[in-house]
């Protein structure tokens, strides 16, 4: 079990909404640790993207507390927060005429003196981030000439160039083909381990989540339906209660795969007891 006091980010009683009477997310208690990948899953509208934005400090909770280390997250100036936490949205936008290396260089902005001057450290970090993501071969190419998978890796390289401790990704494999989906998740797994990142990824692919993540958080209608080690959360009986779809498992090459079956008639989401170690 992971120790709570080792968490780099802690959420306690966190709720979010528009006004005290319109809370649609929470309460959420969650501990986020380095060197671990957390998959956030759940139906559309469950609050997954909103949760990432809360952890990134882009929105403030209506109730509860988000802490980075020993400090309240909202006590950190935006520039300092950006040195520690990187948020990659679903569809990052880049000017078409901008080169891949220019996009990655933007990741160094929080570290630059007055935000303007590029140092030797900046250049080394940019090149290292591109090498890690396999994007150096097309460093000089314009973004509008890259495939979806190549562009997504460039944006990931920019995120790594920030040298964060916490990496937040909102559906990083959306609209990518199977090969690139696997490449992105394999890369995230490798970087989480090697760079000791706390990686939180929102995904609709339950099998990618089960294969690559250490822990899972299952949201349903703004509530935590289940959380804990991935193999205890992403199981048929838990998923059926949230998705309203039957599930079976199949074993292949020492891996367990989830197979969605038919919709369950007259089903409704059920809040399930906390299954594990995430606080």
N, C-alpha and C positions, 0 to 999 in steps of 0.2 A: 504494500500500500504506500502511496506517495504521501509524504508529510505535508500537512497544511501550511506549516510555517516556512516551507521551502517555496511556496507559490510566488511567482513573479507578479501575478495579477490576481486579485481577489474581488469577487462580487458578493455582497451580502444584502439580501432583501431588496434587490434591485427591481424596480418597476419603471415602466415607461408608457407614456400616453399623452394625450392632449387635454390637460386639465385633470384635476384630482378625481373627477367622476368618469373619466374616459381612459383609464389605464388598460392597455391591451397586451402588455408584455410583463410577465412576472407573477409572483416574486421569484427571483433567481438567485441562488447561492452557488458559487462556482469558484474553484481554484484552478489556476492555469500555471503550468510548470514548464520550465525549459527542458529541451531534449525530448519533448513529447509532442505528438500530433493529435489534435482534437478535431474530430469530424462533427459538424453541426448539421443535423438532418431533420427533415419533417416536411409536411405538405406545404404547398404554396400558402402564403399568408400566415405562417406559423410564428413569424417574428425573427427569422434567422438573420436576415440582413440588418435589421434594427439592432440585434444583439451585437453584431460586429461593430456597428457604428458607436454603440455605447462603450465597447472595449477600446475603440480607437480614440475616444474622447471627442468625437465629432458631434455627438448630442449628449445632453446631460440627463441622468435619470430623474424621474419625477419623485422617486423615493429610493432609499437605500444608499449604498456606498460602493464605489469602485475605487480600488487602491492599486497603485503601482509600487511594489515593494512596501515600504513603510509609510508612503505618502499618499494622500488623496490624489487621484488622477487629475482632477481639475485644478490642483495646486501647481501643476507643472506648466510653465509657459509653452505655447504651441511649438516653438522651435526646439525646446528641449524634449518635449514629448515625441516629436518627429525623429529624434535621434534614437529613440528606444522602440517605437511602435510604428510599423508600416502597414498601411491599409491599401489593398489592391481591389478596386471595385469590379463589378461584373464585366463592364465593357469600358476599360480605360481608353481615353481618346488621345490621339497624338496627331499633330499637324502632318499632313500627307508628305510634305517636302522635307521633313526632318529626318535625319539619319538615325539609324539604330543607336550608334554610339552617343549621339546628342541626347537621345531620350534617356539612356542609362546615366549620362552625366548629370541629368536633373536630380537624380537620387542623392547626389552629394550636396545639394543646396543647404540642408540643415547644418552641415558641418563647415561650410565655407565662411571665412571671415567676412562679415557684413553681407554674406550671401552672394558675393560677387566673384571673388578671386579663386581661381583653380590652383591648387597646390600640387606638388609632386605626389603627395599622399592621395589626393583625389584621383589623379590619373591612374595610379597603381591600383586603387580600389575599384575603379570603373573597369579596368582591364581584367582584374581578377574576377569580378562579378560576371563579366561576359564569358570568360573562360569556363567558369562554373556552370553556366547555363548553355554552353555550346553556341553562343551567339557571335563570337568573335569573327567567324568566317564571313558574316554579312554585316560587319560593323559600319561600313560606309554606305550601305544600301538605304534607300528611302523607305520609310515605313509603309508607303502605299504599294511597294513591290513585294512585300513579305506575305507569306501564307499566314493563315490564322494561328497556326501553332508556332511559327517563327515569331510573329508579333507578340504573342502571349509570353514567350520566353524572354523577349526583350523587356517587356514590362516587369517580369519577374526579376530580371537582372537589375533593373532600376531600383526595385524594392530592396534587393540585396545590397546595392551600393550605399544605401542608407545605413548599413551595418546595424540593423535592428536586433533587439533581443526578442521581440514579439512580431510575428508575421501573420497578418490577417488577410485571408483571400476569400472573396465572394464568388463562388461558382467559377473557379479558374479554368475549368474544362468545358464550359458551356459553348456549344456550337463547334466544338472541335471533333475531328474524327477519332476513331478508336485508338489509332496509333499515338496521336498527340495526347490524348487523355492519359494513356499509360505513361508516356514520357514525362508529362507534367507531374503526375503523382509519384513516379519513381524519383524524380528530381527533388520534389518536396521532402520525401522520406530521407533521401541522402543528405540534404542540407540540414534538415532538422537534427539529424544525428551528428553530423560533422561540425556544424556551426553552433550546436547547442541552442537552437531556436525553440521558442514556444510557438508552435504553428497551429493556427485555428483556421480550418477550411470549411466553408459552406458548400455542400454538394447534394445533388439529387441522386447520385449513383451510389446505392447502398453497397454494392459489391466492391467498388473502389475504396469506399470508406472502411469496409470490413478488412480488406486486404492490406491497406497501408497505414491506417491510423491506430494509435494506442488506445484512445478513449473516444467515446461518442456521447453526444448530447442530443437527445430526441425531443423536439419541440412540437407541441400540438396546441393550436389556437392560443398562442402566447404563453403557454404554461410548459414547465418541464415535465414531460411524460416519463422520461427515464434518463439516467446518466450513469456513467461508470466505464469500466473496460469494454472495449468494442465488442468482444465476443459475448458479453453478458447483456448488452443492450440491443444489438442488431440480431435479434432472434425472432422466429415467426410469431410466437404468441404476443410479444411486445409490439411488433410492427403491425400486426393485424388489428390491434386495438386502436391504433392511431390512423392508419391509412385506410381502413375499411376494405382491405384486400387480403385474400388468403395468401400465405407464403409457405413454401417448402424449402428444404435445403438439399443440396447435392454435394458429394465429395468428389474432388478431382485433383490429382497430383498434390495431395496433402493440404488442400485448401477447401474451405467450406463456401459454397456459393448459394446466394439467396435467389429463389425463383418465385416471381410474383404469379399468382393464380387469378381466379375470377373475383370480381367485387363481391363483398359479403352483404347480403340484403339486410336492410334495417340496422346497419352498424352505425356506431357513433364513437368519436374519440374518447378514450378513457385515460385519466391521469393515473400513472402507474408509480408504485413506490420507488424511491431512490435505490439504485442498484449498486452503488459503489463509491468511488474514491474521489470524486470531483468536488467535494465540499458540501 
